[in-house]
Amino acid sequence: MPKILNKYFQTDPWKIVEDGFDPASRKMAESVFTIANEYMSVSGFFDEGYRRDSFPGSYLNGVYRKQSIPPQWCKGLPESECFILESVDWLYTRITVDGERLDLAKSKFHDFKRVLDMKTGVLSREFVWELTGGRLLKMTFVRFVSMAASNVGCQRIIIKPLNFDGTVKVVTRLDFLRNRDNEWECLSKETDSSLQYSILGVAKNSEQKVFSSFKLNNTIGLYVKHLEKEKLVGLQYSYPLCEGWTEIFDKIVFTHVENERDIDSSKVW
Protein backbone atom coordinates (compact mmCIF):
# COMPACT_ATOMS: atom_id res chain seq x y z
CA MET A 1 0.00 0.00 0.00
CA PRO A 2 1.51 3.41 -0.97
CA LYS A 3 2.42 5.85 1.78
CA ILE A 4 0.20 8.88 2.37
CA LEU A 5 2.97 11.36 1.43
CA ASN A 6 3.11 9.94 -2.10
CA LYS A 7 -0.50 11.00 -2.58
CA TYR A 8 0.37 14.66 -1.97
CA PHE A 9 3.93 15.12 -3.21
CA GLN A 10 4.97 14.34 -6.75
CA THR A 11 7.60 11.64 -6.99
CA ASP A 12 10.91 12.23 -8.73
CA PRO A 13 14.24 10.38 -8.44
CA TRP A 14 16.01 13.45 -7.00
CA LYS A 15 13.31 15.98 -6.14
CA ILE A 16 10.41 16.44 -3.75
CA VAL A 17 7.74 18.45 -5.56
CA GLU A 18 4.67 20.16 -4.15
CA ASP A 19 2.53 21.30 -7.09
CA GLY A 20 -0.26 23.46 -5.66
CA PHE A 21 -0.83 24.40 -2.03
CA ASP A 22 -3.11 22.59 0.41
CA PRO A 23 -3.30 24.33 3.83
CA ALA A 24 -4.27 21.02 5.45
CA SER A 25 -0.90 19.55 4.40
CA ARG A 26 1.17 22.61 5.32
CA LYS A 27 2.53 21.30 8.65
CA MET A 28 3.58 18.05 7.02
CA ALA A 29 5.27 20.03 4.24
CA GLU A 30 7.15 22.19 6.75
CA SER A 31 8.80 19.02 8.02
CA VAL A 32 9.42 17.43 4.62
CA PHE A 33 11.03 20.59 3.20
CA THR A 34 13.55 20.95 6.03
CA ILE A 35 17.09 21.61 4.81
CA ALA A 36 20.26 20.93 6.82
CA ASN A 37 24.01 20.36 6.57
CA GLU A 38 24.73 18.73 9.99
CA TYR A 39 25.70 22.12 11.47
CA MET A 40 22.55 24.15 10.90
CA SER A 41 19.03 23.32 9.79
CA VAL A 42 15.82 25.18 9.06
CA SER A 43 12.31 23.83 8.65
CA GLY A 44 10.21 24.48 5.56
CA PHE A 45 8.21 27.42 6.90
CA PHE A 46 7.36 30.35 4.65
CA ASP A 47 9.98 33.12 4.68
CA GLU A 48 7.30 35.84 4.59
CA GLY A 49 5.29 34.44 7.50
CA TYR A 50 1.95 32.65 7.69
CA ARG A 51 -0.66 34.11 10.04
CA ARG A 52 -2.18 30.80 11.01
CA ASP A 53 -0.81 27.93 13.05
CA SER A 54 2.78 27.42 11.93
CA PHE A 55 5.98 26.07 13.47
CA PRO A 56 8.98 27.98 12.11
CA GLY A 57 12.21 26.47 13.34
CA SER A 58 15.90 27.25 12.91
CA TYR A 59 18.39 25.03 14.72
CA LEU A 60 22.14 24.73 15.31
CA ASN A 61 23.90 21.48 16.10
CA GLY A 62 24.79 21.25 19.79
CA VAL A 63 22.70 24.23 20.92
CA TYR A 64 20.43 22.84 23.62
CA ARG A 65 18.52 23.38 26.82
CA LYS A 66 18.95 21.11 29.84
CA GLN A 67 16.07 19.91 31.97
CA SER A 68 16.21 18.04 35.26
CA ILE A 69 14.54 14.67 35.55
CA PRO A 70 12.71 13.80 38.80
CA PRO A 71 14.54 11.23 40.94
CA GLN A 72 14.17 7.74 39.53
CA TRP A 73 13.33 4.52 41.32
CA CYS A 74 16.81 3.02 40.86
CA LYS A 75 20.41 4.20 40.66
CA GLY A 76 22.28 4.74 37.41
CA LEU A 77 19.51 6.56 35.54
CA PRO A 78 20.20 10.09 34.22
CA GLU A 79 19.41 13.08 36.37
CA SER A 80 18.88 15.44 33.43
CA GLU A 81 18.09 15.42 29.72
CA CYS A 82 18.83 17.85 26.86
CA PHE A 83 16.59 19.17 24.09
CA ILE A 84 17.58 20.95 20.88
CA LEU A 85 16.79 24.64 21.16
CA GLU A 86 15.28 26.95 18.58
CA SER A 87 17.93 29.47 17.59
CA VAL A 88 18.13 32.71 15.61
CA ASP A 89 15.59 33.07 12.80
CA TRP A 90 17.75 34.22 9.88
CA LEU A 91 15.05 33.86 7.21
CA TYR A 92 12.60 36.33 8.77
CA THR A 93 10.96 38.34 5.96
CA ARG A 94 7.86 40.50 5.60
CA ILE A 95 6.79 41.83 2.19
CA THR A 96 4.30 44.62 1.45
CA VAL A 97 3.34 46.03 -1.94
CA ASP A 98 1.45 49.33 -1.99
CA GLY A 99 0.13 48.63 1.50
CA GLU A 100 -0.88 44.98 0.90
CA ARG A 101 1.06 42.41 2.92
CA LEU A 102 1.98 39.05 1.44
CA ASP A 103 0.50 36.25 3.54
CA LEU A 104 -0.60 33.00 1.90
CA ALA A 105 -3.05 32.46 4.76
CA LYS A 106 -5.03 35.46 3.49
CA SER A 107 -3.62 36.58 0.13
CA LYS A 108 -4.95 35.36 -3.21
CA PHE A 109 -2.41 33.45 -5.30
CA HIS A 110 -2.08 30.77 -7.97
CA ASP A 111 0.54 28.59 -9.72
CA PHE A 112 2.13 27.60 -6.41
CA LYS A 113 5.05 25.19 -6.69
CA ARG A 114 7.73 24.15 -4.21
CA VAL A 115 10.71 21.93 -5.04
CA LEU A 116 13.50 20.49 -2.91
CA ASP A 117 16.35 19.37 -5.14
CA MET A 118 18.14 16.58 -3.28
CA LYS A 119 21.19 16.80 -5.56
CA THR A 120 21.91 20.46 -4.88
CA GLY A 121 20.19 20.89 -1.50
CA VAL A 122 18.33 23.95 -2.85
CA LEU A 123 14.73 24.61 -1.80
CA SER A 124 12.73 26.84 -4.15
CA ARG A 125 9.15 28.09 -3.99
CA GLU A 126 7.25 30.19 -6.50
CA PHE A 127 3.72 31.48 -7.06
CA VAL A 128 1.82 34.41 -8.54
CA TRP A 129 0.44 36.81 -5.95
CA GLU A 130 -2.90 38.39 -6.91
CA LEU A 131 -3.23 41.88 -5.46
CA THR A 132 -6.32 44.07 -5.54
CA GLY A 133 -7.31 45.47 -8.91
CA GLY A 134 -6.05 42.43 -10.79
CA ARG A 135 -2.39 43.26 -10.27
CA LEU A 136 -0.12 40.21 -10.54
CA LEU A 137 3.28 39.73 -8.94
CA LYS A 138 5.43 36.64 -9.46
CA MET A 139 7.28 35.72 -6.28
CA THR A 140 10.17 33.26 -5.98
CA PHE A 141 11.97 32.26 -2.78
CA VAL A 142 15.17 30.21 -2.78
CA ARG A 143 17.19 29.00 0.21
CA PHE A 144 20.03 26.64 1.01
CA VAL A 145 22.61 25.95 3.70
CA SER A 146 26.14 25.54 2.45
CA MET A 147 27.95 22.21 2.45
CA ALA A 148 31.32 23.87 1.75
CA ALA A 149 31.04 26.43 4.59
CA SER A 150 28.69 24.82 7.06
CA ASN A 151 27.85 27.99 9.04
CA VAL A 152 26.64 29.88 5.95
CA GLY A 153 23.00 30.05 4.84
CA CYS A 154 21.61 31.89 1.82
CA GLN A 155 18.22 33.30 0.92
CA ARG A 156 17.17 34.72 -2.44
CA ILE A 157 13.97 36.66 -3.13
CA ILE A 158 12.95 37.27 -6.75
CA ILE A 159 10.16 39.77 -7.43
CA LYS A 160 8.63 40.36 -10.86
CA PRO A 161 5.51 42.52 -11.40
CA LEU A 162 3.65 41.09 -14.37
CA ASN A 163 1.19 43.88 -15.19
CA PHE A 164 1.79 46.97 -13.02
CA ASP A 165 4.25 49.41 -11.51
CA GLY A 166 4.40 49.91 -7.77
CA THR A 167 6.57 49.95 -4.66
CA VAL A 168 7.68 46.95 -2.61
CA LYS A 169 8.65 47.17 1.04
CA VAL A 170 10.67 44.31 2.54
CA VAL A 171 11.59 43.71 6.19
CA THR A 172 14.47 41.31 6.77
CA ARG A 173 16.15 40.63 10.10
CA LEU A 174 17.91 38.33 12.54
CA ASP A 175 15.44 37.45 15.24
CA PHE A 176 15.56 35.63 18.58
CA LEU A 177 11.92 36.55 19.29
CA ARG A 178 10.40 33.54 17.55
CA ASN A 179 11.51 31.23 20.34
CA ARG A 180 8.28 30.37 22.13
CA ASP A 181 9.85 29.63 25.53
CA ASN A 182 11.81 32.90 25.86
CA GLU A 183 15.08 30.98 26.13
CA TRP A 184 17.38 33.70 24.75
CA GLU A 185 18.91 36.95 25.91
CA CYS A 186 20.53 39.39 23.49
CA LEU A 187 24.03 40.56 24.44
CA SER A 188 24.80 42.89 21.54
CA LYS A 189 23.70 44.10 18.10
CA GLU A 190 25.78 45.84 15.44
CA THR A 191 25.29 47.62 12.12
CA ASP A 192 28.11 48.94 9.96
CA SER A 193 28.27 51.32 7.03
CA SER A 194 28.15 48.49 4.48
CA LEU A 195 24.71 47.41 5.77
CA GLN A 196 26.03 44.33 7.50
CA TYR A 197 23.95 43.41 10.54
CA SER A 198 24.90 41.17 13.44
CA ILE A 199 23.48 39.92 16.71
CA LEU A 200 24.88 37.96 19.64
CA GLY A 201 22.54 35.94 21.83
CA VAL A 202 23.03 33.67 24.83
CA ALA A 203 20.82 30.73 25.79
CA LYS A 204 19.67 31.30 29.36
CA ASN A 205 19.75 27.63 30.30
CA SER A 206 23.03 26.38 28.78
CA GLU A 207 24.88 29.74 28.52
CA GLN A 208 25.79 28.91 24.92
CA LYS A 209 26.37 31.93 22.71
CA VAL A 210 25.23 32.25 19.11
CA PHE A 211 26.58 34.98 16.84
CA SER A 212 24.83 35.65 13.53
CA SER A 213 25.33 38.27 10.84
CA PHE A 214 23.97 38.96 7.37
CA LYS A 215 24.54 41.19 4.40
CA LEU A 216 22.45 41.93 1.31
CA ASN A 217 24.22 41.69 -2.03
CA ASN A 218 22.08 44.32 -3.79
CA THR A 219 21.49 47.63 -2.03
CA ILE A 220 21.74 50.00 -5.02
CA GLY A 221 18.68 52.23 -5.18
CA LEU A 222 17.21 50.95 -1.93
CA TYR A 223 15.60 53.24 0.62
CA VAL A 224 16.76 51.74 3.91
CA LYS A 225 15.46 52.04 7.46
CA HIS A 226 17.39 50.30 10.23
CA LEU A 227 15.48 48.11 12.71
CA GLU A 228 16.67 47.29 16.19
CA LYS A 229 14.81 46.02 19.24
CA GLU A 230 15.65 43.94 22.29
CA LYS A 231 16.10 40.61 20.49
CA LEU A 232 16.32 41.51 16.81
CA VAL A 233 18.29 43.54 14.30
CA GLY A 234 17.73 44.15 10.60
CA LEU A 235 16.37 46.60 8.09
CA GLN A 236 13.35 47.63 6.11
CA TYR A 237 14.05 48.50 2.50
CA SER A 238 11.81 49.87 -0.24
CA TYR A 239 12.23 49.64 -3.99
CA PRO A 240 10.20 50.76 -7.05
CA LEU A 241 8.75 47.97 -9.16
CA CYS A 242 8.47 48.26 -12.94
CA GLU A 243 6.21 46.03 -15.02
CA GLY A 244 8.08 43.05 -16.45
CA TRP A 245 11.33 43.92 -14.65
CA THR A 246 12.82 41.30 -12.31
CA GLU A 247 14.42 42.31 -9.01
CA ILE A 248 16.70 39.86 -7.17
CA PHE A 249 17.76 40.24 -3.55
CA ASP A 250 20.27 37.87 -1.93
CA LYS A 251 20.81 37.59 1.82
CA ILE A 252 24.01 35.87 2.93
CA VAL A 253 24.05 34.75 6.58
CA PHE A 254 26.95 33.66 8.77
CA THR A 255 26.22 31.91 12.08
CA HIS A 256 28.71 30.85 14.72
CA VAL A 257 28.19 28.86 17.93
CA GLU A 258 30.49 29.64 20.85
CA ASN A 259 30.33 27.34 23.87
CA GLU A 260 32.78 29.28 26.00
CA ARG A 261 31.63 31.98 28.37
CA ASP A 262 33.24 34.81 26.42
CA ILE A 263 33.29 35.57 22.71
CA ASP A 264 35.09 38.30 20.79
CA SER A 265 32.63 39.15 18.02
CA SER A 266 35.29 41.11 16.10
CA LYS A 267 37.18 37.86 15.47
CA VAL A 268 34.09 36.17 14.07
CA TRP A 269 33.65 38.75 11.33
C-alpha positions as CSV (number, residue, x, y, z in Angstrom):
1,M,0.0,0.0,0.0
2,P,1.5,3.4,-1.0
3,K,2.4,5.8,1.8
4,I,0.2,8.9,2.4
5,L,3.0,11.4,1.4
6,N,3.1,9.9,-2.1
7,K,-0.5,11.0,-2.6
8,Y,0.4,14.7,-2.0
9,F,3.9,15.1,-3.2
10,Q,5.0,14.3,-6.8
11,T,7.6,11.6,-7.0
12,D,10.9,12.2,-8.7
13,P,14.2,10.4,-8.4
14,W,16.0,13.4,-7.0
15,K,13.3,16.0,-6.1
16,I,10.4,16.4,-3.8
17,V,7.7,18.4,-5.6
18,E,4.7,20.2,-4.1
19,D,2.5,21.3,-7.1
20,G,-0.3,23.5,-5.7
21,F,-0.8,24.4,-2.0
22,D,-3.1,22.6,0.4
23,P,-3.3,24.3,3.8
24,A,-4.3,21.0,5.5
25,S,-0.9,19.5,4.4
26,R,1.2,22.6,5.3
27,K,2.5,21.3,8.6
28,M,3.6,18.1,7.0
29,A,5.3,20.0,4.2
30,E,7.1,22.2,6.8
31,S,8.8,19.0,8.0
32,V,9.4,17.4,4.6
33,F,11.0,20.6,3.2
34,T,13.6,21.0,6.0
35,I,17.1,21.6,4.8
36,A,20.3,20.9,6.8
37,N,24.0,20.4,6.6
38,E,24.7,18.7,10.0
39,Y,25.7,22.1,11.5
40,M,22.5,24.1,10.9
41,S,19.0,23.3,9.8
42,V,15.8,25.2,9.1
43,S,12.3,23.8,8.7
44,G,10.2,24.5,5.6
45,F,8.2,27.4,6.9
46,F,7.4,30.3,4.6
47,D,10.0,33.1,4.7
48,E,7.3,35.8,4.6
49,G,5.3,34.4,7.5
50,Y,1.9,32.7,7.7
51,R,-0.7,34.1,10.0
52,R,-2.2,30.8,11.0
53,D,-0.8,27.9,13.1
54,S,2.8,27.4,11.9
55,F,6.0,26.1,13.5
56,P,9.0,28.0,12.1
57,G,12.2,26.5,13.3
58,S,15.9,27.3,12.9
59,Y,18.4,25.0,14.7
60,L,22.1,24.7,15.3
61,N,23.9,21.5,16.1
62,G,24.8,21.2,19.8
63,V,22.7,24.2,20.9
64,Y,20.4,22.8,23.6
65,R,18.5,23.4,26.8
66,K,19.0,21.1,29.8
67,Q,16.1,19.9,32.0
68,S,16.2,18.0,35.3
69,I,14.5,14.7,35.6
70,P,12.7,13.8,38.8
71,P,14.5,11.2,40.9
72,Q,14.2,7.7,39.5
73,W,13.3,4.5,41.3
74,C,16.8,3.0,40.9
75,K,20.4,4.2,40.7
76,G,22.3,4.7,37.4
77,L,19.5,6.6,35.5
78,P,20.2,10.1,34.2
79,E,19.4,13.1,36.4
80,S,18.9,15.4,33.4
81,E,18.1,15.4,29.7
82,C,18.8,17.8,26.9
83,F,16.6,19.2,24.1
84,I,17.6,20.9,20.9
85,L,16.8,24.6,21.2
86,E,15.3,27.0,18.6
87,S,17.9,29.5,17.6
88,V,18.1,32.7,15.6
89,D,15.6,33.1,12.8
90,W,17.8,34.2,9.9
91,L,15.0,33.9,7.2
92,Y,12.6,36.3,8.8
93,T,11.0,38.3,6.0
94,R,7.9,40.5,5.6
95,I,6.8,41.8,2.2
96,T,4.3,44.6,1.4
97,V,3.3,46.0,-1.9
98,D,1.5,49.3,-2.0
99,G,0.1,48.6,1.5
100,E,-0.9,45.0,0.9
101,R,1.1,42.4,2.9
102,L,2.0,39.0,1.4
103,D,0.5,36.2,3.5
104,L,-0.6,33.0,1.9
105,A,-3.1,32.5,4.8
106,K,-5.0,35.5,3.5
107,S,-3.6,36.6,0.1
108,K,-4.9,35.4,-3.2
109,F,-2.4,33.4,-5.3
110,H,-2.1,30.8,-8.0
111,D,0.5,28.6,-9.7
112,F,2.1,27.6,-6.4
113,K,5.0,25.2,-6.7
114,R,7.7,24.2,-4.2
115,V,10.7,21.9,-5.0
116,L,13.5,20.5,-2.9
117,D,16.4,19.4,-5.1
118,M,18.1,16.6,-3.3
119,K,21.2,16.8,-5.6
120,T,21.9,20.5,-4.9
121,G,20.2,20.9,-1.5
122,V,18.3,23.9,-2.8
123,L,14.7,24.6,-1.8
124,S,12.7,26.8,-4.1
125,R,9.1,28.1,-4.0
126,E,7.3,30.2,-6.5
127,F,3.7,31.5,-7.1
128,V,1.8,34.4,-8.5
129,W,0.4,36.8,-6.0
130,E,-2.9,38.4,-6.9
131,L,-3.2,41.9,-5.5
132,T,-6.3,44.1,-5.5
133,G,-7.3,45.5,-8.9
134,G,-6.1,42.4,-10.8
135,R,-2.4,43.3,-10.3
136,L,-0.1,40.2,-10.5
137,L,3.3,39.7,-8.9
138,K,5.4,36.6,-9.5
139,M,7.3,35.7,-6.3
140,T,10.2,33.3,-6.0
141,F,12.0,32.3,-2.8
142,V,15.2,30.2,-2.8
143,R,17.2,29.0,0.2
144,F,20.0,26.6,1.0
145,V,22.6,25.9,3.7
146,S,26.1,25.5,2.4
147,M,27.9,22.2,2.5
148,A,31.3,23.9,1.8
149,A,31.0,26.4,4.6
150,S,28.7,24.8,7.1
151,N,27.8,28.0,9.0
152,V,26.6,29.9,5.9
153,G,23.0,30.1,4.8
154,C,21.6,31.9,1.8
155,Q,18.2,33.3,0.9
156,R,17.2,34.7,-2.4
157,I,14.0,36.7,-3.1
158,I,13.0,37.3,-6.8
159,I,10.2,39.8,-7.4
160,K,8.6,40.4,-10.9
161,P,5.5,42.5,-11.4
162,L,3.6,41.1,-14.4
163,N,1.2,43.9,-15.2
164,F,1.8,47.0,-13.0
165,D,4.2,49.4,-11.5
166,G,4.4,49.9,-7.8
167,T,6.6,49.9,-4.7
168,V,7.7,46.9,-2.6
169,K,8.6,47.2,1.0
170,V,10.7,44.3,2.5
171,V,11.6,43.7,6.2
172,T,14.5,41.3,6.8
173,R,16.2,40.6,10.1
174,L,17.9,38.3,12.5
175,D,15.4,37.4,15.2
176,F,15.6,35.6,18.6
177,L,11.9,36.6,19.3
178,R,10.4,33.5,17.5
179,N,11.5,31.2,20.3
180,R,8.3,30.4,22.1
181,D,9.9,29.6,25.5
182,N,11.8,32.9,25.9
183,E,15.1,31.0,26.1
184,W,17.4,33.7,24.8
185,E,18.9,37.0,25.9
186,C,20.5,39.4,23.5
187,L,24.0,40.6,24.4
188,S,24.8,42.9,21.5
189,K,23.7,44.1,18.1
190,E,25.8,45.8,15.4
191,T,25.3,47.6,12.1
192,D,28.1,48.9,10.0
193,S,28.3,51.3,7.0
194,S,28.1,48.5,4.5
195,L,24.7,47.4,5.8
196,Q,26.0,44.3,7.5
197,Y,24.0,43.4,10.5
198,S,24.9,41.2,13.4
199,I,23.5,39.9,16.7
200,L,24.9,38.0,19.6
201,G,22.5,35.9,21.8
202,V,23.0,33.7,24.8
203,A,20.8,30.7,25.8
204,K,19.7,31.3,29.4
205,N,19.7,27.6,30.3
206,S,23.0,26.4,28.8
207,E,24.9,29.7,28.5
208,Q,25.8,28.9,24.9
209,K,26.4,31.9,22.7
210,V,25.2,32.3,19.1
211,F,26.6,35.0,16.8
212,S,24.8,35.6,13.5
213,S,25.3,38.3,10.8
214,F,24.0,39.0,7.4
215,K,24.5,41.2,4.4
216,L,22.4,41.9,1.3
217,N,24.2,41.7,-2.0
218,N,22.1,44.3,-3.8
219,T,21.5,47.6,-2.0
220,I,21.7,50.0,-5.0
221,G,18.7,52.2,-5.2
222,L,17.2,51.0,-1.9
223,Y,15.6,53.2,0.6
224,V,16.8,51.7,3.9
225,K,15.5,52.0,7.5
226,H,17.4,50.3,10.2
227,L,15.5,48.1,12.7
228,E,16.7,47.3,16.2
229,K,14.8,46.0,19.2
230,E,15.6,43.9,22.3
231,K,16.1,40.6,20.5
232,L,16.3,41.5,16.8
233,V,18.3,43.5,14.3
234,G,17.7,44.2,10.6
235,L,16.4,46.6,8.1
236,Q,13.4,47.6,6.1
237,Y,14.0,48.5,2.5
238,S,11.8,49.9,-0.2
239,Y,12.2,49.6,-4.0
240,P,10.2,50.8,-7.0
241,L,8.7,48.0,-9.2
242,C,8.5,48.3,-12.9
243,E,6.2,46.0,-15.0
244,G,8.1,43.0,-16.4
245,W,11.3,43.9,-14.6
246,T,12.8,41.3,-12.3
247,E,14.4,42.3,-9.0
248,I,16.7,39.9,-7.2
249,F,17.8,40.2,-3.5
250,D,20.3,37.9,-1.9
251,K,20.8,37.6,1.8
252,I,24.0,35.9,2.9
253,V,24.0,34.8,6.6
254,F,27.0,33.7,8.8
255,T,26.2,31.9,12.1
256,H,28.7,30.8,14.7
257,V,28.2,28.9,17.9
258,E,30.5,29.6,20.9
259,N,30.3,27.3,23.9
260,E,32.8,29.3,26.0
261,R,31.6,32.0,28.4
262,D,33.2,34.8,26.4
263,I,33.3,35.6,22.7
264,D,35.1,38.3,20.8
265,S,32.6,39.1,18.0
266,S,35.3,41.1,16.1
267,K,37.2,37.9,15.5
268,V,34.1,36.2,14.1
269,W,33.6,38.8,11.3
